[in-house]
Amino acid sequence: MKRLLRDKANYGVLEGLITTLLGKKIRINKLLESESNMEYDDDKQNRVDILAEDENGELLLIEVQNENEFAYFQRMLFGTSKLVTEYINRGQGYENIRKVYSINIVYFQLGTGTDVVYHGKTEFRGIHNGDVLSLSPFQRQKFQVDEVSELYPEYFILKVNDFNRWSRVPLEQWLYVLSTGEIPDDADAPGLSEAREKFRLARMTKAELDAYYRHLDNIVILQDNITTARGEGRAEGRAEGRAEGRAEGRAEGRAEGRAEGRAEGRAEGVEIGEQRNKIAIAASMKADGMPIELIQKYTSLSVDEINKIP
């Protein structure tokens, strides 16, 4: 699961999980170094599984924890506190403190509770009348948030262990996948379509994975060869058109000969080049043990033409 979410080549899976959890569209800008710097030799390092930055500059700390840790709540606090202090420079005003989301996927019994997803945030509530302390109009305009709690780190705990109930609710779909590692065909939560392909590859044997990658390489080669054949065909057509145009006459026949030569030469050159390269790619795919239906799909050759290839 850590490898799946940390994939730099495709942020779609991680974006899907966070979007589903936070209830708002999240775009990952980049993954950051997940080990904080130490100011002193005896300072404790903040090693985290995934640290990301979204397009708004907010920090997303994602932890996947398998083993029981009795002080895990304090570890969550330490992680967010480290990020708050690390991502503000001396001399900057406190309004530059970054928003931090701490997302914790735990596979052990953390605390006592009946829910599977918990959300924690900071509020200031009056001890006499119970009202929640709010921002002033100027502060709301300055910080572009509505509540004091939006300025503070927020914590999410996903207790996914033994969650095996499939649902149409996007968040519960993610909990099911995090718990079981399986993605049903009707899964439609954000990020799960990208995760399905990665799960499929992860379950392949080495031989199956090698054959699959050879197949992808063959497709790339086929596309490149077809493009090359088209280019060479155009070049041959132009050359033949010029030669025929000169032979038929420098006056009236020149224009007609060039036009016809270009058209015929181009078409013939492209057709011959494409056919040759399709046969070559089909032979390579056939040698790799690819099914005839798949070869036919990607080369447009007939079954008889494929069967004739040694």
C-alpha positions as CSV (number, residue, x, y, z in Angstrom):
1,M,0.0,0.0,0.0
2,K,2.9,2.4,0.7
3,R,4.4,1.7,-2.7
4,L,1.0,2.2,-4.4
5,L,0.4,5.6,-2.8
6,R,4.0,6.8,-3.2
7,D,4.1,6.2,-6.9
8,K,5.6,9.4,-8.3
9,A,4.7,8.4,-11.9
10,N,1.0,8.7,-11.2
11,Y,-0.5,10.8,-8.3
12,G,-4.0,9.7,-9.3
13,V,-4.2,7.0,-6.6
14,L,-3.0,9.2,-3.7
15,E,-5.2,12.1,-5.0
16,G,-8.2,9.8,-5.1
17,L,-7.8,8.7,-1.5
18,I,-7.3,12.2,-0.1
19,T,-10.1,13.7,-2.2
20,T,-12.5,11.1,-1.0
21,L,-11.4,11.6,2.6
22,L,-11.3,15.4,2.7
23,G,-14.4,15.8,0.6
24,K,-12.8,18.3,-1.7
25,K,-10.7,18.0,-4.9
26,I,-7.0,17.6,-4.2
27,R,-4.2,17.9,-6.7
28,I,-0.8,16.7,-5.6
29,N,1.9,19.2,-6.7
30,K,4.9,17.1,-5.6
31,L,6.1,14.6,-3.0
32,L,8.5,16.0,-0.5
33,E,11.4,14.6,1.5
34,S,9.8,12.5,4.2
35,E,12.5,12.9,6.8
36,S,12.8,16.2,8.6
37,N,16.1,17.8,9.3
38,M,17.5,17.9,12.8
39,E,18.9,21.1,14.3
40,Y,20.8,19.3,17.0
41,D,22.5,15.9,17.2
42,D,20.0,14.7,19.9
43,D,17.0,16.0,18.0
44,K,14.5,13.4,17.0
45,Q,14.0,12.8,13.3
46,N,10.5,12.8,11.8
47,R,10.4,9.8,9.5
48,V,7.1,9.6,7.7
49,D,5.9,7.3,5.0
50,I,4.6,9.9,2.5
51,L,4.8,13.7,2.6
52,A,3.1,15.5,-0.2
53,E,2.3,19.1,-1.1
54,D,-0.9,20.0,-2.9
55,E,-1.4,22.8,-5.4
56,N,-2.4,25.2,-2.6
57,G,0.8,24.6,-0.7
58,E,-0.9,22.6,2.0
59,L,1.1,19.7,3.5
60,L,-0.3,16.1,3.5
61,L,1.4,13.6,5.9
62,I,0.3,10.0,5.2
63,E,1.3,7.2,7.6
64,V,0.6,3.5,7.0
65,Q,1.2,1.7,10.3
66,N,1.1,-2.1,10.7
67,E,2.5,-2.7,14.2
68,N,0.9,-1.7,17.4
69,E,2.4,1.4,19.0
70,F,1.0,2.5,22.3
71,A,2.2,6.1,21.9
72,Y,0.9,6.5,18.4
73,F,-1.3,9.5,19.3
74,Q,1.7,11.4,20.5
75,R,3.6,10.3,17.3
76,M,0.9,11.9,15.2
77,L,1.3,15.1,17.2
78,F,5.0,15.1,16.8
79,G,4.8,14.6,13.1
80,T,2.5,17.6,12.5
81,S,4.4,19.8,14.9
82,K,7.7,19.0,13.2
83,L,6.2,20.0,9.8
84,V,4.7,23.2,11.2
85,T,8.1,24.4,12.5
86,E,10.2,23.1,9.6
87,Y,8.2,24.7,6.8
88,I,8.4,28.3,8.1
89,N,11.6,30.3,8.0
90,R,13.0,32.5,10.7
91,G,11.8,36.1,10.1
92,Q,8.5,35.0,8.4
93,G,5.3,36.1,10.0
94,Y,3.1,33.4,11.7
95,E,0.5,33.9,8.9
96,N,2.9,31.9,6.7
97,I,2.4,28.7,8.8
98,R,1.4,25.9,6.5
99,K,-1.8,23.9,6.8
100,V,-1.1,20.3,7.7
101,Y,-3.3,17.2,7.2
102,S,-2.2,14.1,9.1
103,I,-3.7,11.0,7.5
104,N,-3.1,7.8,9.4
105,I,-4.0,4.3,8.0
106,V,-3.6,1.9,10.9
107,Y,-3.8,-1.9,10.8
108,F,-4.0,-2.4,14.6
109,Q,-6.4,-1.6,17.4
110,L,-5.7,2.1,18.2
111,G,-7.6,3.3,21.2
112,T,-11.2,2.3,22.0
113,G,-14.1,3.2,19.6
114,T,-16.7,1.7,17.4
115,D,-16.1,3.8,14.2
116,V,-13.6,3.1,11.5
117,V,-12.8,6.7,10.5
118,Y,-12.0,9.5,13.0
119,H,-11.4,13.2,12.3
120,G,-9.7,15.5,14.8
121,K,-9.4,19.3,14.6
122,T,-8.7,22.1,17.0
123,E,-11.6,24.3,18.3
124,F,-11.8,26.9,21.1
125,R,-15.1,26.5,22.9
126,G,-16.3,28.7,25.7
127,I,-16.4,27.1,29.1
128,H,-19.5,29.1,30.2
129,N,-21.8,29.3,27.3
130,G,-20.3,26.7,24.9
131,D,-19.9,28.9,21.9
132,V,-17.0,28.3,19.4
133,L,-14.4,31.1,19.1
134,S,-14.6,32.5,15.6
135,L,-12.4,34.5,13.3
136,S,-13.0,38.2,12.8
137,P,-14.1,39.4,9.3
138,F,-10.6,40.7,8.7
139,Q,-9.0,37.4,9.6
140,R,-11.4,35.5,7.4
141,Q,-10.5,37.7,4.5
142,K,-6.7,37.6,5.2
143,F,-6.4,33.8,5.7
144,Q,-9.1,32.8,3.2
145,V,-10.8,30.4,5.7
146,D,-14.0,30.5,7.7
147,E,-13.1,28.8,11.0
148,V,-10.2,28.9,13.4
149,S,-9.9,25.1,13.1
150,E,-8.9,25.5,9.4
151,L,-5.7,27.2,10.5
152,Y,-4.6,24.2,12.6
153,P,-3.4,20.7,11.7
154,E,-6.2,18.2,11.1
155,Y,-6.0,14.5,11.9
156,F,-7.6,11.6,10.2
157,I,-7.4,8.0,11.5
158,L,-8.5,5.2,9.3
159,K,-8.9,2.0,11.3
160,V,-9.1,-0.4,8.3
161,N,-8.2,-3.7,9.9
162,D,-10.9,-6.3,9.2
163,F,-13.1,-3.8,7.3
164,N,-14.7,-6.2,4.7
165,R,-18.0,-4.6,3.9
166,W,-18.3,-3.5,0.2
167,S,-20.4,-0.3,-0.3
168,R,-21.4,2.2,-2.9
169,V,-20.1,5.0,-0.5
170,P,-16.7,6.2,-1.9
171,L,-15.0,6.4,1.4
172,E,-16.1,2.9,2.4
173,Q,-14.9,1.6,-0.9
174,W,-11.5,2.9,-0.1
175,L,-11.6,1.4,3.4
176,Y,-12.5,-2.0,1.8
177,V,-9.5,-1.7,-0.6
178,L,-7.1,-0.6,2.1
179,S,-8.2,-3.6,4.2
180,T,-8.5,-6.4,1.6
181,G,-6.2,-5.3,-1.3
182,E,-9.1,-6.1,-3.6
183,I,-10.9,-3.8,-6.0
184,P,-14.4,-5.0,-7.2
185,D,-15.4,-4.3,-10.8
186,D,-18.1,-1.8,-9.8
187,A,-15.6,0.3,-7.7
188,D,-16.0,4.0,-8.7
189,A,-14.4,6.0,-5.9
190,P,-11.7,8.5,-7.1
191,G,-8.3,6.9,-7.6
192,L,-9.5,3.2,-7.6
193,S,-9.4,2.9,-11.4
194,E,-5.7,3.8,-11.4
195,A,-5.1,1.5,-8.4
196,R,-6.8,-1.5,-10.1
197,E,-4.1,-1.5,-12.9
198,K,-1.3,-1.3,-10.4
199,F,-2.8,-4.1,-8.3
200,R,-3.1,-6.2,-11.5
201,L,0.6,-5.7,-12.2
202,A,1.6,-6.4,-8.6
203,R,-0.1,-9.8,-8.7
204,M,1.7,-11.0,-11.9
205,T,4.4,-13.5,-11.8
206,K,7.8,-12.4,-13.0
207,A,7.3,-14.3,-16.3
208,E,3.9,-12.7,-16.8
209,L,5.2,-9.3,-16.1
210,D,8.1,-9.7,-18.5
211,A,5.8,-10.8,-21.2
212,Y,3.5,-7.9,-20.5
213,Y,6.3,-5.4,-20.7
214,R,7.6,-7.0,-23.9
215,H,4.1,-6.5,-25.3
216,L,4.1,-2.8,-24.4
217,D,7.5,-2.5,-26.0
218,N,6.2,-4.1,-29.2
219,I,3.3,-1.7,-29.3
220,V,5.7,1.3,-29.0
221,I,8.0,-0.2,-31.7
222,L,5.0,-0.8,-34.0
223,Q,3.8,2.8,-33.6
224,D,7.3,4.1,-34.2
225,N,7.8,1.9,-37.3
226,I,4.5,2.9,-38.8
227,T,5.4,6.6,-38.3
228,T,8.8,6.0,-39.9
229,A,7.2,4.1,-42.8
230,R,4.8,7.0,-43.5
231,G,7.7,9.4,-43.5
232,E,9.8,7.3,-45.8
233,G,6.9,6.7,-48.1
234,R,6.3,10.4,-48.5
235,A,9.9,11.0,-49.2
236,E,10.0,8.2,-51.9
237,G,6.8,9.5,-53.4
238,R,8.3,12.9,-53.8
239,A,11.4,11.6,-55.4
240,E,9.6,9.3,-57.8
241,G,7.2,12.1,-58.7
242,R,10.0,14.4,-59.6
243,A,11.7,11.7,-61.8
244,E,8.5,10.9,-63.6
245,G,7.7,14.5,-64.1
246,R,11.0,15.3,-65.7
247,A,10.8,12.2,-68.0
248,E,7.3,13.1,-69.3
249,G,8.2,16.7,-70.1
250,R,9.6,19.8,-68.6
251,A,6.7,21.9,-69.7
252,E,3.1,20.7,-69.5
253,G,4.0,17.2,-68.1
254,R,6.1,18.5,-65.3
255,A,3.2,19.6,-63.0
256,E,1.0,16.6,-63.8
257,G,3.8,14.1,-63.4
258,R,4.9,15.5,-60.1
259,A,1.4,15.4,-58.8
260,E,0.7,11.9,-59.9
261,G,4.1,10.7,-58.9
262,R,3.8,12.1,-55.4
263,A,0.3,10.7,-54.9
264,E,1.1,7.2,-56.2
265,G,4.6,7.0,-54.7
266,R,3.4,8.3,-51.4
267,A,0.6,5.8,-51.2
268,E,2.6,2.9,-52.4
269,G,5.6,3.7,-50.2
270,V,3.4,4.1,-47.1
271,E,1.5,0.9,-47.9
272,I,4.6,-1.2,-48.5
273,G,6.4,0.2,-45.4
274,E,3.5,-0.3,-43.1
275,Q,2.9,-3.8,-44.3
276,R,6.6,-4.8,-43.8
277,N,6.7,-3.3,-40.3
278,K,3.4,-4.9,-39.3
279,I,4.7,-8.3,-40.4
280,A,8.0,-7.7,-38.4
281,I,6.1,-6.7,-35.3
282,A,3.7,-9.5,-35.6
283,A,6.6,-11.9,-35.9
284,S,8.1,-10.5,-32.7
285,M,4.8,-10.7,-30.8
286,K,4.2,-14.2,-32.1
287,A,7.6,-15.2,-30.8
288,D,6.7,-13.8,-27.4
289,G,3.7,-16.1,-27.3
290,M,1.0,-13.4,-27.7
291,P,-2.5,-14.6,-28.7
292,I,-3.3,-14.3,-32.4
293,E,-6.4,-12.1,-31.5
294,L,-4.1,-9.6,-29.8
295,I,-1.6,-9.6,-32.7
296,Q,-4.4,-9.1,-35.1
297,K,-5.8,-6.2,-33.0
298,Y,-2.5,-4.3,-32.9
299,T,-1.3,-5.0,-36.5
300,S,-4.5,-5.2,-38.5
301,L,-3.1,-8.3,-40.2
302,S,-5.5,-11.1,-41.1
303,V,-5.4,-14.5,-39.4
304,D,-4.0,-16.1,-42.5
305,E,-1.3,-13.5,-42.8
306,I,-0.3,-14.1,-39.2
307,N,-0.3,-17.8,-39.6
308,K,2.0,-17.6,-42.6
309,I,4.6,-15.8,-40.5
310,P,7.3,-18.4,-39.5
